[in-house]
Amino acid sequence: MSIPSNVFDQINNLASTLGTTDFYEQRLDNDSAGRPLYVGFSPTPNANIDSQIWFIRKLSYDNNNFINRVQIPDNGAGFIYSWTSRASYFS
């Protein structure tokens, strides 16, 4: 399955919601279809993926491959998460 270009536009829009003057290290983890599933932001360049300095969001998709939900971790937003443990933060 090919990834529609709107997925990348939506990711860029998601990142821009953090503010036009904010620049963050960013990581993506894709699902089996190649769509971004987890998006992580760190204020530290080349941040250690085990450090608890990541802000992580989880993306969900509808049947047309459009993002239909953007989740924050169950414990709330903040640069307090480890990228390595990203899947454990969402129910």
Secondary structure, 3 states (H helix, E strand, C coil): CCCCHHHHHHHHHHHHCCCCCCCCEEEEEECCCCCEEEEEEECCCCCCCCCEEEEEEEEEECCCCCEEEEECCCCCCCCCEEHHHHHHHCC
